[in-house]
Amino acid sequence: MTRVLARYGWSLGLLAILAILLVATRLIQPNFGASGLDSLARAALPFAFATVGMGIVVIAGGIDLSIASIMAVAGVVAALLMHQMGDANAGWVVLIVLAAGAGMGAINGGLIVLTRVPDIVVTLAMLFVWEGVALLILNAPGGAAAPWLRELVVGAVTIPGLPPELTSWLPRALVVLIAFVVIFWLPLRRSKLGLSIYAIGSDQHAAFRSGVPIGLTRVAAYGFAGLFAALGGLSITLSTGIGEPIAGPYLMASVAAVVLGGVALTGGKGGLLGPIIAVFILRTLRLDLTLLSVDPNVTTIIEGTIMVAVVMAGGLLAMRGRR
């Protein structure tokens, strides 16, 4: 029990905060139930995928400011191809979008390795590049999403043989999030590449002396970040039914969730469970403020203040750790 608390104590604390917020939501809005959880999960899904991608990069000792722009490119590519190729080929479109996202992330990582320019500078420049690409592909919201794919993230899970009342509280969007994280992250973390990602984030010089290929590992980390960013962009398209070429507010939110989730900004420490829970905490907090009829502008100020405070606290802790 002591080892479990030592390893997952922070995540368990975040789960307790999330539970308190959900209880508060139910008190504020007594009608909040299964449909409310479904809406919350769908709203949090793109933020969660962006946070997972950002978390991998931060663990590797970097940062990716272009993650929201990659999501925009993935979203418009998915919407346009599904509209042109039809519902029958939507599965191939998903694979194309994921490959494109991984490719964009790998380009970011390759530029960082080849130019030796700091991550923050390269990804800031690529933010504008990918924004331009998204607008070139689709200069206004449009395209379409395959109905059968939209059903994967809308509504509750149904299990044959079980009463709907037992599964109505499990949103499909949450199951999709868990499935992709389990498929990609868990094998990666236990692999040699995953250990290398943690190693270069913890101490790059020590990792180099241990035979870790620093450049290839960094490119791979950004490639996985692009993959999850593409999943985030795809989830936006599936939720709204169209492609949106303008990048949403996912950059700052993902950084805040990563820090709140217990990942060290200096790299090499943390996992992805805490950041994912942090995403739902931030989304639930915004929902509660909306239900309390707080002015949307004030809500944005409160949410932004919390994000800035979390990121600043993480930065201070990182500086303290270096000292």
TORROGU-230620 format. One record per residue (C-alpha): x, y, z. Coordinates in steps of 0.02 Angstrom, whole numbers, plus 50000, padded with zeros to 5 digits. Layout:
TORROGU-230620
XYZ/...
***
This chain:
TORROGU-230620
500005000050000/501425011950041/502235008849872/500575011649782/500285028049874/502065033649840/501875030049654/500075035149624/499745046949770/499675062449661/498485054349537/497375048149678/497325065649749/496795072349579/495445058949569/494785064749738/494715082749674/493805077049518/492545067449623/492225082849730/491965093449575/490745080849502/489765080649665/489745099649660/489115098849480/487685087449535/487255099549676/487265114349558/486275105249424/485225090949497/484805085049321/486635081749284/486755063349241/487305051349105/487015063848964/488015076849059/489465064849081/489395060948895/489485079448851/490915082048974/491905067348904/491675073148724/492205090748770/493745084248862/494255071548728/495275083248614/496065091648765/496545074548834/497365068948672/498305085548660/498875083348840/499495065648809/500505071748660/501205086348758/501575075048906/502675063448801/503685078148736/503885085948909/504445069248981/505765069048844/506375086048904/505565096848769/503975106248730/502875107648576/502005124248546/501315118348379/500215104548448/498575114148425/499035118348245/499405100048208/497675096048277/496925108848157/497825101148007/497275083548058/495475089248083/495295097647913/496185083447822/494995070947902/493445081147862/493965084447682/494475066547643/492925059047723/491845070847623/492725066347460/493045047647487/491385043047569/490925033547725/491565016847660/493365023147657/493295032547822/494375019347905/495775022647781/495575041247811/495885038547997/497515029347958/498055043147838/497695056547968/498655047348104/500135044847988/500085063247940/500055068448122/501535057348165/502445064248013/502155082348064/502775078548239/504305069748169/504675084948060/504645095848216/505835083948305/506975082348153/507135101248137/507575102548322/508905089048308/509665095348144/509685113948183/510045112148371/508885126848398/507895125948562/506255116548554/505225131748601/505895141948455/505695128348322/503945123248376/503405141548389/503925143748207/503065127548156/501485133348244/501275146448108/501805134347971/500495121348019/499175134848042/499505140447864/499405122547801/497715120247886/497035136047804/497705130747635/496815114047648/495165121547708/495005140447721/493325139547810/492425126647918/491795112647807/491945094747753/491025080747841/491295066347962/490745048447932/489175044948035/489795027848094/491395035748158/490435049448247/489465036148339/491105030148416/491255045848523/489425050548548/488315042448678/488595028948807/489325011648790/488094997548758/488564979748803/487444965548739/486624956248880/486784970149008/485404982449053/485694999948981/485615007149158/487254998649202/488235005749055/487375022549027/488635030949143/490125025649036/490365037948891/491045031148728/492245045848716/493065040348879/493225022448817/494025028648655/495275039048754/495735024548868/495875012548721/497105023248622/498155027348774/498255008848818/498645003848639/500025016648611/500695022848777/500785007348888/501824996948765/502895012248727/503265015948911/503844998148943/504884997248783/506695002048755/506105017748664/505025022848811/506475020648932/507545031048814/506245044948813/506305045649003/508205044548999/508485059448884/507255069648984/508075065349149/509905067749098/510355069148916/512225067648943/512055052049049/510865044648920/512135048048782/513515039548881/512355024748906/512165022548718/510445030448696/510245038048521/509755055648576/509235062348406/508165047648353/507345046648523/506885065048519/506165063348343/505155048148400/504475057748551/503875071848439/503175059148317/502095051448454/501575068948507/501005072248329/500075055648327/499065060248481/498805077948415/498065070048258/496905059748368/496395075948453/496025084448287/495075069248227/494035069148386/493555087348357/492965083248181/491975068248243/491165078348383/490675093248275/490425084348109/491515096848013/493325102148000/493915118048086/495515125848013/495795137848158/496785130648303/495805129648465/496345133748644/497265117348667/499065123048687/498985131948855/497695119648921/498805104748879/500335112548963/499315116749118/498585099149127/500315091349106/501015101649250/499475099249359/499575080649323/501295079249402/502465079149251/504065088949285/504405102649158/506245097949169/505795080949096/506115063049145/504765061949280/502915058449279/501635048349183/500055051549085/498705046149208/498845062049312/498785073949163/497245065249092/496345066949260/496915085249264/496065088049096/494405082249167/494665093049321/494905108649214/493425104349101/492295100749251/492795117049331/492325126349173/490665117049168/490285121849348/490645140149313/489475139249163/488105131149265/488305144849397/487915157449258/489595165749277/489915178149136/490855169048994/492195182448993/492455180449180/492495161549157/493875163449028/494845174849146/494685162449290/495165147749181/496645157049107/497235162749278/497195144949343/498185138749192/499485152449207/499655149449394/499895130749368/501195133249232/502125146349335/502125134849486/502805120849378/504155132349310/504675137749485/504765119749541/505815115649389/507035129849428/507125124149608/507475106349552/508915112249442/509695121649587/
***
